[in-house]
Amino acid sequence: MTRAEVKEFIQSGAELLQIPFDTGRISEFNSNRTNTYPFVFLETVSAQTTLTNSLPTDTYAIKIHVLSKDWMDSSNQEYESLIDQADIVAQKLIKRYNDILSNYNLVTINSISRVPFIKKHADCLTGVLLSFNLLTQDTSGCD
């Protein structure tokens, strides 16, 4: 998979849930004052290539922010509810990605985590950072 294909793959989950999506650096996300929430944001993807049984394998480190608008004076019950809603979205995204990958032998997901965050970023956002590794066979050198 190329980085563009990875982005399209991640975006397909947000589109299925009909949630706005974008990708890039967090600083770019924070500078955009027209975001609507909830929102799914994919941090720019990095990859590491390793040899597995003499075959190159790319491991893409995926970081997806599932974001909801919060307020500086929200109570723990209010922000915990936002975290729960974001966590449900994160779980649906993982299910969507696993459903897609069930048809492919050469792409897998591992090391899934969902870490809550509270009142972060420029718009005072609460949600979940969904992260996982996307392992793909590196076919860039194959003809």
C-alpha positions in Angstrom: 0.0 0.0 0.0 1.1 3.5 -0.7 0.6 6.4 1.8 -2.2 7.7 -0.4 -3.9 4.2 -0.3 -3.5 4.2 3.5 -5.2 7.6 3.7 -8.1 6.5 1.4 -8.5 3.3 3.5 -8.7 5.3 6.8 -11.0 7.9 5.2 -13.4 5.2 4.0 -14.3 4.5 7.7 -15.1 8.1 8.5 -17.2 8.4 5.3 -19.2 5.3 6.2 -20.0 6.9 9.6 -20.7 10.2 7.8 -18.2 12.1 10.0 -16.0 14.9 8.6 -12.4 13.7 7.9 -9.0 15.3 7.2 -5.4 14.4 7.5 -2.1 16.3 8.0 -0.2 17.7 11.0 -2.0 18.5 14.3 -0.8 22.1 14.0 -2.7 22.4 10.7 -5.8 20.9 12.3 -5.5 23.4 15.2 -5.2 26.4 12.8 -8.4 25.5 10.9 -11.2 27.5 12.5 -14.0 26.0 10.4 -14.0 22.4 11.7 -17.3 20.9 12.6 -17.6 18.2 15.2 -17.6 15.3 15.7 -14.4 15.0 13.5 -12.0 12.3 12.5 -8.4 13.5 11.9 -5.6 11.2 10.7 -2.1 12.4 11.6 0.4 12.3 8.7 1.3 8.6 8.3 4.8 7.3 8.9 6.1 3.9 7.9 8.9 1.5 8.8 10.1 -1.3 6.5 11.3 -4.6 7.9 12.2 -7.9 6.3 10.0 -10.8 7.2 11.0 -14.2 5.7 13.1 -12.2 3.2 10.1 -10.2 2.1 9.8 -6.5 2.8 6.9 -5.5 5.1 5.8 -1.9 5.7 4.4 -1.0 9.1 2.3 2.2 9.0 1.9 3.8 12.4 -1.7 5.1 12.3 -2.9 7.8 14.7 -6.6 8.8 14.4 -8.1 11.5 16.6 -11.8 11.2 17.2 -12.8 14.7 18.3 -15.8 16.3 19.9 -16.3 19.9 21.0 -16.0 20.4 24.7 -16.0 23.5 27.0 -13.4 24.6 29.5 -15.9 24.4 32.4 -17.5 21.0 31.5 -18.0 18.6 34.3 -16.5 15.1 34.5 -19.8 13.7 33.6 -20.0 15.8 30.5 -16.5 15.1 29.2 -16.8 11.4 30.1 -19.9 11.2 27.9 -17.9 12.8 25.0 -15.1 10.3 25.5 -17.7 7.4 25.5 -19.2 8.7 22.2 -15.7 9.0 20.7 -14.8 5.6 21.8 -17.9 4.1 20.1 -16.8 5.8 16.9 -13.2 4.4 17.3 -14.6 0.9 17.8 -16.8 1.3 14.7 -13.8 2.5 12.7 -11.7 -0.6 13.8 -14.6 -2.9 12.9 -14.9 -1.3 9.5 -11.2 -1.6 8.8 -11.2 -5.2 10.0 -14.2 -6.0 7.8 -12.4 -4.5 4.7 -9.2 -6.4 5.5 -10.9 -9.7 6.0 -10.7 -10.1 2.2 -7.0 -9.4 2.0 -4.2 -11.8 3.2 -1.4 -9.3 2.9 -2.7 -6.5 5.1 -3.3 -6.8 8.9 -3.9 -4.5 11.9 -2.3 -5.0 15.3 -1.4 -3.1 18.5 -4.7 -1.3 18.7 -5.2 1.3 21.5 -7.8 3.9 22.3 -6.5 6.5 24.7 -8.9 9.3 25.9 -7.9 12.9 26.0 -9.8 15.8 27.7 -10.0 19.5 26.7 -7.1 19.6 24.2 -6.3 21.4 21.0 -7.3 24.8 19.8 -11.1 24.2 20.0 -11.1 22.7 23.5 -11.7 19.1 22.3 -12.3 15.8 24.1 -12.2 12.4 22.5 -10.1 9.4 21.8 -6.8 8.8 20.1 -7.1 5.6 18.2 -3.8 4.2 17.2 -2.7 0.9 15.6 -0.2 -0.5 13.2 -1.2 -1.4 9.7 1.1 -4.0 8.3 1.3 -4.4 4.5 3.6 -6.3 2.2 5.9 -3.8 0.5 5.3 -4.2 -3.3 7.0 -1.0 -4.4 10.1 -2.9 -5.7 8.0 -5.7 -7.4 7.3 -5.7 -11.1 
